[in-house]
C-alpha cells in the first residue's frame, strides 16, 4: 500500500540524493518552467524538442553528469486530445469480447472437470482478451488470395497461455465447432469422437492449418518476431518479395520479458529501424506464482529498457474512466500516488473491492479522497486499466501502426484473471486457477452481462449467437475487411527447381584422392549453387560469426553480406580478393556472436514458404557444439513450425576440433538431433557422401515440399577424399553402405569382422582395417552416414511387425550385416549412445561393441585426443582382437 510518509521521517537528515532534489531557488525554477511552457505554446513541440536537445548537449559539454530520465509519468502516452475516434461499434465489440471470455473459460474448466490432469489456463487470456480483440477487429491483416498484388498478411505471435481465447474466437467464426472445444488438450482421443483436438499452446506441427508460430516456450516468440520482421526487410531489399504494408505483431507477457531471448535482440530491432514490428506486452504484473516486480514497477522498468534500446514506447496504463479523475487532479496527487505504488500493492488493489480501494488507495490523503468523493464503491471497483479499454487500446495500436523509423512496444496495464472476481482476479494463485464453483460462474456471468441462464452458466454451456445476429455479422464483416481469418497457416508455394548434382558436386563425387575437408567441400558446393539462376537467389547463407573460419570469405564478394543501410565505410581489406562487403541486396546473413539470433534468422528463412508463400533455402553453418546444446529449444520450435533448411554443425566431433577444448568439442549433437522427428541428421565422412545428402535434402524441401530439415556435421580435417562407390547413393541416404567389402584371405578360413565408422573417425576405421588385413583378418568396412536414420528405419520395421503386417520388411542395417559372421565394432566421434542406438539391428549371434568419446573434451592434437578417448585406429584394432 502507498502509505503517507510518517512524520518522524521528516526529522531525518537528507541523503545526498534527496539534497540534490531540493529546490534552492523556487523563483528561478518557476521562471524556467514558465519560459519552457511559453516556448511550447508559441512555437510548438518541435522547437521545444530542439531546445531541449541543445540543453542536453550543453550539459554534457560541461560534464554536469546529468542525462534525461527514461521514465515518463505513469499515464497514457496517447493523451485524450490525441486519441482518434473509435471506428467500430463499441457495444458489439464489448459483447463479443465477453462471449469469448466465457467460451474460453468454459473450455478450460470443462476439460478439468472431466480430466483433472489436463491443465489449462484462464487468467492470462482474461487479462489479454481486449488486447486481442482490438487487433482482430481493426489491425491484424490476413493473407489475401493469390497474385502479385495480394496482401501477404501480418504476422501475429500470440501469448501462449491465451490460446483458449483464440480457440473461442475461432468457434464464433465457425472455424471450430463445439465438439472441438470439448476436446481441448485431448488431441489423441478427439478424432475418435469426430472432433479436432486442440493443442495446449500454438503448435503448427499439431494444427498445421491453424497456428503459424509456436510460442509455447517463453522468450522464443519475442526473438523470433524480431528476426521475422528483419527477414521481411531482407526479402524486400533483395527484391524477392515486397513486404511493405505488412506488420509483425507480438502479444507477450511481462513475466516473459525476463527471458534472455526476449531481450537479446532489442537493439537489433532498433538499429535496423524495424517500424514493421509492434510488441504488445501484457503487463498484468503477475508471473506464474506471484508478482513480476512485487517490490518495483515492471512498466517503468520495461519503459527504461525499451527506450534505452531505441524503441518507441507507448504506455497504455489507464482506461477512459480515469480521464475525468486525471483532469481534476490539479495538484498532481493522483499521478504521484499511482507512480508511487509498487506492483505487489497494485495487485492487492486488483484483488480487492471498491470499498477497500477507496479506503486504502484514495484514502491516502485529502486530495485523493476529494477526487473519489463523486464515485460509488462499484464505480471505483470498475475503474479499468488501459489494457481492458477498447477505445484506449485502439488509440495505442493506431499510434504504433503509424509510427515510422523505430519498432514500437505498447506496455499495456491489465489485471490477471480480469473479471474472475474472488475466484482469481489478481490473486497469487490465479495462473493455476482451472476450477470455478457455481457461485464463481454466476458472478462471472453477471460481471460481463452474458445471455446465460443460471443453469447454462453452472453447466458451462458454450454460447454462440445466431448467424444473423448483429454480433456475428459484425464479427465476420470485420475479418472480411481485414482479409480473412487469423491465425491461419497457408502453405501455398511454388516449388523451386534444383540443379543436377553433377553441375555443382561432381568434384565431390569423383575427387580422385584429393585432400580436402568436408567443410571446404560444402563451401565449394554452396558457391556453385548460389550461381544457379533458379535456386541461387533463394539460398540464404547464415553465420553467427567466423565465416572466415569456415572458409566462406570468398562469398563476401560473390553475394555480399546483407545490410539494411548498405556499406558506409571503406573496409580495411578493400584491396583483397576476399574483402568484406556489405550491401543492401547482400545475401549472407552474418548475425554476429549470437547463436540465438542466427537460429531465429534461419527459422524465418526456413518457414518463408508458409509465412510469405515464397520458398527460401537457408544454410546456417556454426560450431556444432553451439547448435543443439546451446539453442536446442529454438531448433525444437523451428521443427514445430515445420522448418525447411540445412543446419551445418561445422568443426564437429569431440576429437576433430583439436585445440579448442571442452566447451567447443561436440560429442552429443547427433544424440539430440535424433530426438527431433522431422530432423534428418547425417555425419558424412567424405565429400561424395555430403554431396548426395545435400542434393536429396534440397529436392525434398524445394521440389517435393516436404516438412523436414537436415542437420549435417562437417569436419575441418583435411584428408584424401575417395570417389563415391558405384551404387552407394541409396545407402548414403538410408544411413550406411559398404565402403570396403570383406575380401577372402589366402590360406583358407580366416577370422572375420565388420567395422562401422562415421565422420572423421571412419578414416581411423579404414587404417585399422588395413592393419587387420595385414594380420590375416577378413575385414568389411561400412560407412555410417546417419546413425539416427538407421535407428528410425529399424524402429519402423519393428512397429510394422508389432502391428501385425504380413511383410514388415527388414531393417537396412540388418540387411547390410546379414550373411557374414564375426563381431561388429562401431566407432564415432560422438558419445557411445549414438552408435548404441542401432544395437537392436545387429543380427543375433554377432557381438556388437561400440567406441565413442564419452566425457569432457580436452585441448590437444587430434592424434592425442583420439588415443585418449579410444577411437583411433590402434583402439579399433585392440577392440577387434579382444572380440576375436
N, C-alpha and C positions, 0 to 999 in steps of 0.2 A: 504494500500500500504506500502511496506517496504522501506520507505524513508530513505536517509542517515541522520546520526545524525547531527543536526545543530551545527556549530562551537561553539556557546555560551555554549553548554552543556559541552564542554571540559574544560571550565573555572571553573566549579563547583567542590567543594571538593569531593574526592572519598568517597563513602559509605564504611562501614566496609567490606561488601561482595565484593565490587569491589577491595578494597585494598588487600584482600586476594588473588585475582586472578592476581595481578601484579607480574610479574616475576622479583624477586630481584637479580637473578644471572643467566642471559641467557646462559652464557658459561657452567655452571654446568648442566643446564637443557638440553642443546644440547648434552652433554656427556651422560646423562642418556638415552636420546632418541636414540642416535647412538648405545649405548650398547644394548638396547632392540631390535632394528632393526637387529642388528648383531646376536643376540640370535635366533630370528625368522628364519633368513636366514640360519644359520648354524645348528641349532638343531630342527627346526620345531615348529609348533604351540602347540603341546602337552607339550613340555618342557617350552615354553613361558607361557602357562596357569599355569603350576606348579609353576613357579617362581612368577607369579602374585598372586596366591593363598597364597604363603608364605609371600609375602609383605603385603597382606591384613591382614593375621594372625598377623604379626608383628605390623602393625599399630594399630590393636585392642588391642594387648597386652600392648602397650604404651599409650592407651587411647587417640589417636590423634583426635578422633571424626570424622574420615573420613570413608566413605564407597563408593564403586563404584557407579557411576551414572547408573541407569537402562535404560537410553535412549542411543541409538546408533545414528550414523549420519543419516540424513534424506535421505537415499539412499536405494537401494535394498539390502536385506540381502544376497540373492544369487547373487554373483558377476558374471560379464561376463565370467570370467575364469572358474567358477564353473557350468555354465549354460549348461545343456545337449543339444544335438542336438534335434530339434523339430521332433517328429516321424511321424507327419501327413502331409497332403497336405495343406499347409498354405493358399494358394489361395482359394481352395474349402471351407475350414472352414470359412474363412472370408466372402465368398459369402453366405454361409448358415446362418451365424450369421446375416447378413444384411437382408436376407429374413425373418428370424424370427422376427427381429425388426419391419419390415414393417407389417407383418401379425398381430402382437400383437397390433401395433398402430392402424391399420385399424379396428380391432375388437372393441377396446375401443371407438374410435371416431365414428364408425358406430352406436354403441349402444346409444351413447349420441346424435347423430343427430336424431335418431328415438324417443328416450325417454330420455329427458334431465335429468330425475330424477335418472337414473340408476347408474351414477357414474362410477368409474373405474380409473385405474392408468396406466400411460405410463412411467413416468420419472424413476421410480425405476428399472423397467426391462431394460430401455435404459442404465442405469448405470451398471447393473449386467449381461447383455446378454453374454458377453465374458467369465465371470466367470462361468456361467452355461455351456456354450458350451464346454469349455475345459474339464470340469467334465464329460459331456455327451459323449464326443468323446474319452476320454482317461482314465477316472478313476472310474466313478460310475458303479459298478458291479450290475447286476440284479440277481434275484433268478433264478437258472437254474434247470429245470427238476425236477426229483424226485430221491429218493435213498439216501443211507448213504453218498455217495461221492459228492453229489451235493453241489455247492456253494450256500449258502442261501441268498446271496445278501448283498450289502451295504445298510445302512440306510441313506437316504438323506432328510434333513429338508430344505425346500425351503422358501426363503424370501416371505412372503405372498403377498406383493404388486406387486411381479413379476409374479404372476400366469398367466397373459395373455401370457407371453413369453413361459411358459411351455405348454400352450394350442397350441400356434403357432407351437412349435416343434412337438407335437402330431399330428397336422394337416399334416405336411410334412411326418411324419412317417406312415400316413394312419390310425391312431387310432381315429381320429376325422375327420369329413368332414366339408365342407363349411357351411352346414346348422347348424351344431353345433356352429361354430364360430359366425354365425349370431344371435345366441341365448345366447350370453354371458350375464350373470346375468338375464336371463329370464327362470328360472327353472320351472315355473308353466305353461307357455303357450307353451314351446318348444315341449312337446310330441304331442300336437295337430297339430303341423306343421311337424311332423315326424322327429323331431330333439331331440338332447340331450341338455338340458340346462346346462350351465357351471357355477359352483358356483363362487362367488366373490373371495374367497380365498381357500386354501387347506382344504377341508372338507370331510373326509372319510364317514361320515354319508350320505352325499348328493351324493357323487360319490364313492361308495364302492368298485369298481374295479380299481379305478384310484389313488386317493390320499391315502397316507399311514399315514401321520402325519398332524394333524391340527396345523397350526402355526399362525392363524389369530390374536390371542390375543398376543400382543407383550410381549416378555420375557418368555413365556411358552415353546416356541420351544427350546431356548438355554438350559434351565434347564432340559427339557425332554431329549434332546440329550445326556447330560452328564449321566443321570441315565440309559438311554438305553445302552450306552457304558459300564457302570458298570454292568448292568444286563447281558450283553453278557459274561463278565468275570465270573460272578456268575454261569451262566449255564455251562461254560467250567470247572470251578473249581469243580463244583458238578458232573461233568462227565455226564451231561444230554444232552449236545449238544456241539460239537466242533465249536466254533465261531472264531477260529484263521483264519487269512487271510481276515477277514471282517472289514470294516471301518464304522464309523458313520461320515457322512459329514453334516455340517450345514452351510448354507449361510444366514447370518443375517445382519441387518443394524447397522451402527454405532450409530444412534439415539436409536435403540432398546437396546443398552448396558446401557442406563440409567435406564432401568427397574431393580428393585432389584432382580427379579428372574433370570435375565441374569447373574448376578454377584455372586449369593449366593452360588453356588456350585463349583466355580473355584478351590478352594483349595482341595475339594474332588477329582476332576479330576486329579490334580497333585499328591495328596497323594496316590491315587490308581495307579498312573503311567499309565493312560489310553492312551497309544500310539495308540489305535484304534480309537481315536477321533480327528477330524480335523474341526476346525471352520474357515470359510472364512467370515471375517467381511467386508462388502461392505462399505468402507469409502468414501461415496460421499459427506461427510461434511455437509449434509443438513437433517434437520428433516422435519416435515410436513409443518412448517411455516417459517423456516429460518435456519440459520447455526446451526450445532450441537454445535460447540465451536467457535463461531464467534470471540471471543477475545482470543482464545487459539488454541491448536493444538490437535485434538482428537486422531490422530495416536500416538503422543508422550504420551498422557495420557493413552491410551489403552496399549501401549508397557510397560509402567511402571507397570500398574495394572496386566497384564498377567505375565510379567516376575517376578514380586514380588510374585505372587501366585504360581509360579513354572512351568509355561507353557513354551514351546519352541515357540519363537516369530519369525515369518518371515515377514519382511516388503516388500511389493510389491508396490513400490511407483512410479517408472518412467519406461516408455516404452523404446524400443530399440532406438528410435530416440534421446534419451538423452545420450546414451552411448558415442557418439563422443564428445558431449559437456562436459561431466564429465571427459573424458580422457584428454581433452585440458585444464581443469580447474586446472592448475598447482599452482595457488595462493590460491585455495580454495574459491574464491569469490562466485562461483555458489552455492556450498554446504551451505555456510554461508547465502546467500540470501534465498535459499529455506528453510533453518532451521529457518530463522527469519521472515517468512511470516505467519501471523496468518490465520486461516481458513476462516474467513469472507472475507479477502482480496483475498485469493486463489479462493473463489467462484466468486468474481468480475472478476478475470482474466479468469475464465471458461466461464463467460457470455459475455466477450468482444472478439474482433477480434485480428488478428495478429498484426496490427499496434498499437493498444492500449497496447498490451503486450510488444511489442518492446520498446515503449516509457516509459512505467511505471514499467516494471519489469527489462528488460535488460538495461534500461536507467538509472539505479540507480547509476552506477559508470563506470569508464572506462574499468575495467576488464570485466564486464558483456557485455558492448557494443561491445568490441572486439570479445567476444565469439559468439555474434549473427550476426556479420558482414557478414558471409557467408550464412545466411539464408534469404529467402524471407519472406514477411509477411505471405504468405499462408503456408509456411513450419513451421513458428512459430505457426500459428493457429492450425496446425495438430500435434504438439508435443503431444504425447499420455501420459496419466498417465498409470501407470503399470497395472491397472485393465482392460485396454482396449487393451492390447497387448497379443495376444495368446501365443507367444513364452515365454514371461516373466511369464505369468500365469502358463504355463506348468512347467516351471522351479521351481516355488514356490510350486506347487502341488506335483511334484516329490520329492522335498526335504521333504515336510510334510509327504508324504506316506512312505518314507524311514526312517524317524526319529524313534528312539526307546527310551523308558523309560519315555516319557512325552507326554501329549496332546499337540497339535500344534494349534496355531492361526495364520492365514495369514491376515495381515492388508493390504487390497487392496485399493489403492487410485484410485478413479473413479470420473467421473463427473455426477451429477444427471441430467437426461434429455440429456445424451450424444447423439449428433447428431441432436437434435431438434432445433438447431440454435436459431434464435431470438424468436421462439415460446416457448422456455422453458429451454434451456441449462443453468444450473447454476443459474436460476432466483429464487427469493424468492417465486414466485407463481408456480414453476414448479411441485410440488407434485400434485396440484389440476388441472393441465392442462389436459383437456379432449377434447378440440376442437382446430382444426387447420384449418386455411383458405387455399385457393388454393395455394397461394404463399409459405406458410409453407410446404405444402405437396410436391410441386415441389422441394423445397430446400432440403427436407429430401431425396427424391428420388435421387437427384443429389449427395448428400453427401455420399450415400452408393452405388452409381452406380447400382441402381436397374433396371432390364429389364422391365420397365413400360413406356407406352406412357403417355403423359400429361393427356389424358382422363382417363386412368386407374388409374393414381395417384390421380387425383382430385375426382374421383368417388369411391375411396377407394376399388378398386378391390383387392381381395385376390390373391396371386400369389403362384403357386405350379409348379415346373419344371416337365417335363415329367418323368415317372418312369424309363426310360432307360438313363436319363441324368447322366453325371458324378457326379453331386451334390447329386442326390437321391440315386444312387448306393453307393456312399461313406457314406452317412448318414446311410443307412441300414446296410452296412458292419461293420461300427464302433460299432453299437449297438449289432449286432450278435456276434461280438468278445467279447463283454462285457456281454453276457448272455441274452440279450433281452431288452425290453423297461422299462423305468422308467419315472415318477413314476408309480408304479403298485402295487395294493394291492391283495395279494393272500391269500385266507382263507382255502386252503387245509390243513387239520389237522386231525389226528386220534382222535376219541373220547376216553375218559378215563372212565373206569368203576368206579362206586361209590358203596361203600359197603351198605348193607342193614341197614336201620335206627336202627334196634334192636341191631346191632353189636356195635354201638358206642353211642347210645342215649337212650337205654332202661331205664337207671337210671332217665332220664329226663321225659320220658313218664309216668312212674309209681313211682314217688318219695315217695308216701305214706305219705305226710305231712312233709317230711324232710325239714329243713330250709336251704336255700342257696340263693345266689343272682344269677340273670341271667348271670352276668359276670362269676361267678365261674362255672356255668353250661356250658357256652360256652367254657371256657378254658379246662374243662374236656373232652368235645366232641372233641376239637381240638387235644388234646393229643392222643386220641384214633385214630382219623383219620390219624395222622402222622405215625401211626404204620401200616396202611394198605399198602400192598405190591404194589398195582397198583396206588392208589390215593396219598398215603403218600408222595412219592418223588416229586410230582408235586405241593404240597402245599407250599406257600411262606408266612410265618408269618412275619408281618411288624409292627414295633412300632416306633414312633418318639422318645419316651423315656418313662421311667417309666413302663417297663414291669412288674416289681415287684408290682407296684400299681395295675395292673390288674391281679395279681396272676399267672403270666406266668413264674416265676423264675424256676419252675420245668422243663421247656422246655430247659433251658440253657444246662443242661447235656444231655437231651434226644436227641436233634438235633443240638445243638450248634449255635453260632452266627457267621455269615459269616464274615471272614476277609481275605483279599487278601494276607496277609503275615502270616496267622496262629496266634498263640499266643506266643509272645516273652517274656512273663513275668509270674511269679507265682502269681496269684491273691491273694489278702489278705484273701479271704474266701475259699481258696483251699480245706480246710478240711470239708467244709459244704456240705450238701446234695444238696443245691441249689446254689452251687458256680458258679461264672461267667466263661463261657468257650467260647473262640473264636477259630475258626478253618477254615482252607482253604475250607473245604467242609461243613461248617456250613450252616444251613438252614434259620435261622432267620435273617432278615434284621433289625438291630437296627440302626436307622438313626441319633440318637442324637436329639437335640432340633431343629428340622427343619421339620415342617409340610409340607412345600413346597417340601422338598427333599423326605419325606416319600410318599407323594401322587404321586410324579414323579416316584418313585420306584414301587408303586402299579400299575401305568399306564403301565410301562414297562412290568411287570409280567402279567397284565390283558389283554394285547394285544399281548402277546407272540405267541398266536395261529396264528395270521396273520403276525406278523413280522418275526417269526422264524419257523413257521409250527409246533410248539410244544406247546400244551395246558398246561398252568400253572394256578394255582388257588390261588390268593393272598387273605389273610385275613389281612386287616390293621385295627388295633384297636387303638383308640385315645380318648382323652377327646372330647365328642361330640361337645362342643362349638367351638373347634378348627378345625372343619371339614368344613362344608358348609359355615360357617360365615368367616372363615379365608382363606381357599383355594378353595372357591366355583368355581372360574373361572377355576382352574385346573381340578376340578371334571367335570365341563361342557365340557372342552376339552377332557377329558377321555371318556365322553359319546359320543362325536363327533367321537372319534376314535374307538367306538364300543367295549368298555372295557367289560371284563367278570371277576367278582370277588366280594368280600364282603368288604364293608366298615362297621366298627363297632363303633358306637358312644357310648363309654362307659361312666360310671358315668353320665348318661344322665338325662335330666329333670331339671326343674328350682328349684324343692324343694327336689330332691333326693340326690343331692350333697350338703350337709348341709353347712359346714363352709367356703367353698372356696369363695363364694361371687359373686359379679356382673359379673365379666368378665369370670368366669368359668361356670356359671349356664346356661344351654342351654334350651331355651324355644321356639326356632324357627327353628331348623334344619329340622324338618318334613315339615314345611311350604316350605322351599327352595327345599328340596328333591322332593316334589310333582311337582315342575316345570320342572323336567328333565324327558323327555318322556320315556327313557329306564331304568330308575331307579325305582326299586320296594322297597318302604320304609315300614318297619314294626316296631311297638312299642310293642313287646310281653311282657306280664306281667309275664308269667310262663315259666319254663324250657321246659315243654312239647310243648308249642306253638313254642318256639325257635327251638327246635329240628326238628319239622315238616317243618318249614320255611327253615332252613339250608339245610335239605335233598332235598327239592324241588328245591332250588336255585342251588345246586350242579348238580342235574340231568339236569336242563335246560341248564346250562352253559357247563358242561363237556361231557354229553352224547348227548343231543339234539342240542348242539352248537348254542344256541340262543344268539343273541347280546343284552344281558341285564346284569345289575348288581344290587346287593342288598345293601340296607342300613338298618342295624339293630341297634336299640338302646338297650343298655344293662344297667342294674342298679347295683349299688353297695350295695343295701339294702338287708339284709337277711330277709326272711320271709318264712312261711310254703308253700311248693310247692304241689299243689293238683295233682292228676292223671288227665291226659287229658281225658275228657269225650269221651265215645264211639261215633264214627261217627263225631267227631268235626273237623277232619283234613281238610275237604273241606272248612268249614267256616273259619278256621285259615288262609288258603291260600287266600281265597276271601276277607278277611278283617274283618270278625266278625262271632261269633257263640254264641248261647245261653249257657251261663255258668251256670246260675241258672234259671230254668223255674219259671214262676209265679204260685204259688200254691193257691188253693181255701182257703178262710178264713172262719173259723167256724162262724156260726151265720148269714148266709145269705150274701147279697151283700156287697162288701167292695170296698173302693177306690182302683184303680189300677194304677200302674206307671211302666215305663220301665226305667232302669238306664243303660247308656252306660259308660264304662270306659276303659282306655288303660294304659299300662305300670304300673308303681308303683302306680298310683292313682286308679287302679282297686281294690287294697286292701282296700282303703278308701271307695270305692263304695260298696264293699261287707259288710264292717262294717255298713255303712248307711242302707243297705238293711236289715241287721239283726235287727237294731233298729226300722226301719219302720214296719217290720213284727210284732215286739212285740207290736206296736201301732195299729195293725189291718189292715195294708195296704198290698195289694197283690203286690208283687214286682217281676219283672223279671229283671235279670241282664244279660247283653250282654257284652262279652269281645270283644273289638275292637282291632284287631291286626294291622290294617292298615287303617287309615282314607283316605289316598290317593288312595288306591286300591278300596275302596268303592265308592269314588267320581268318579274315572275313569270308573268304571262299570256303574254307573248311567248316566254319560255323553255319554257312548257308546250306551246305550239303547235309550237315547233321540235322539242321532244322527241317529240311525236306524229309529226311528219313523218319524223324520223330512224328512228322505229320502224316506218315503212312503212305508217302508217294512211292509208287512202284519202282521208279528209276530216279533215285535222289542224286545220282552221279557220284563221282569220286573227286576228292579234293585235288587241286592241281599239284600241290607239293607231294602228296601221297603218290600220285602218278609218276612224278619225276623220280621218286625214291624207290619205286617198285622194281623188282627184278634184279636187285643187287643185294648181296649180303654185307655184313660188316657194320661197324659203328658209324655214326654220323656226328661230326664235330661242327659246331656253328660258332662263328666269331663275328663280332661287330664292334664299332667304336662307341657303342651305347651300352647302357646298363643291361645286365643279363636278362631282365624281364622282357626285353624286346625280342631276342631270339627264343626265349622260353614260351612266347605266345603261340608258337607253332608246334610245340611238343606233341600234342594230341594227333598231329597229322603224320608223324613218323611211323612207318609200318611196324607192326608187332615183331618183336624179336631183334630189332636193331637198337642198340644202345644210342642214346642221344645225350651229348654233353655240350654245354654252352660256355663260351668265353665272352666276357664283357668288361666294361670299365666302371664297375660299381665303386662308389666312394667319391671323395672330393678330388678335383683336379689339382695338378701341380704345374709349376713352371720348369720346363726343361726341354731337351731336344725331343723330336718325335721318337727316335730310337729308344731313348731312355724312358720316355713315357709308356711306350708300348711294352717294353720289358717290365716296367713297374706294374702295369695293370694286367699283364699276362695275355696280351693279344698279338704279340709279334710272332714271326714265323717259328722261332725256337719254341715258344709255348704251344703253338699249334702242333708241332711235331711231338712234343712231350705228351700232349693230351692223346694223340693217336697211339703212341707207344703204350701209354697207360691202358687205353681201352683194348688194344690188341693183346 
